[in-house]
Amino acid sequence: MHVVVETWTPKPAFFAADEKARNDLFAGIQEAMKQLAEIGVVTLGWGRAEPASHSTSYEWFAVWQAPSKELADVFLDGVENSGWYAYFEQSNVVGELRSVEAVAAEHVALEVEAK
């Protein structure tokens, strides 16, 4: 299973958009979410980032689950095509969800990369 964690902050273009444009954007996203669910890409939830030590500077987040990297990529292509990035400054994290033990073992085995 892959996860996609999106973090974003509205750009000035979002604040300049009228209510209809904002509603249209989110109506399109809700429709796309239904289609994504049919192929197994589902949202685990959205929220507003709370201040915390070492937290991201982005204000909002969403967490998605996809059955494969290919479907995570389909999701991200859809985000791009939706016009979302015209309204939001965003950073994404995409990866396979694995056990703590497996990731810890990879960290222990890390070596300094030659530059």
N, C-alpha and C positions, 0 to 999 in steps of 0.2 A: 504494500500500500504506500502511496505517495501522499504527502501533504503539501499544500501551498499556504503560506502565511503572507497575507498582504498587509502592508502598513502604508497609510496615506495621510496627507494633509491637503485641504482644499487650496487650489490656486486662485489668484484674483479672478480668473475667468469664471469660476464657479460662483463666486460672490456677485459677479456682474450679470450672471444668467438670471432670467426672469423665472417666476414660479412654474410656468408651463414647461420651460426647457428642463428645469430640475425634475419635475414630475415625469416628463417623457423619458429622461435618462434612467430614472429608477424603475419606471414601468417596464422599459426594455430589459433591464437587468433581471427583474422578477420573471419575465417571460423566458429569458435565457436560462435562469435557474431551473425552471421546469424541464426544459430540454436537456440540460446537463444532467439532471437527476435520472433521466431515462437511460443515460449511458454510464451511470454510476458515479458521477462527480457531484458530491453533495457538500453543502456548507455546514460546518459544525457550529457556526455562530459568528456574529459581528459584534463589535463593541467600541467603546471609546477608551483609549489608553489612559490609564491612571498613572499619576506621577509615582515613580519608584526609582530606587537606586539603580544606576546603569540602564535606565529605560531608553527606548527609542525616542527620538524627537518628533516622530510622526504622531498625529492626534487620534487616528482611528485604525482599526484592524479587523481582519476577517480571517477565519481559518477554514480551509477546504480540504476535503479528502477525495482522492482519486485512486482508482484501482491500479493505475500504471503511470509511468513517466509519460508515455504517449498521450494519455488522456489528460494529465496535468498540463501538457503542452497545448492540447486542444483548448482547455480552459483559458490559459494565458493568451492564446491567439484571439479568443472571443473577447477578452478584456480589452485587448488592443483594438479590435475592430469596433467595439462599442462606442468609442470616443471618450472613454473614461479618462485616459491620460491627458486629454485636453483640459480637463477640469481638476485633476488631482496630481500632486507630486507624490510618487509612490516608490516603494522598495518592496521586492518580493523575496521570499525564501522558499525554495522548492527542494524537496528531497524525499528519499525513501525513509519511512518510519521504521526504525530498527530498535533492538534492545539496548539498554544502557550498557550491558556487558560487552556487546559487539563494538559499540562506538568507543568505549573506554579502552578496549584492547587496541583499537586503531590509534588512539592517542598515545598510548604507551609506546607503540612501535614507531611513532613519528621520528624522523631524522631531520636535521637542519638541511634545508635545500641550498644547493650551491647557486650563487647568483652570477 
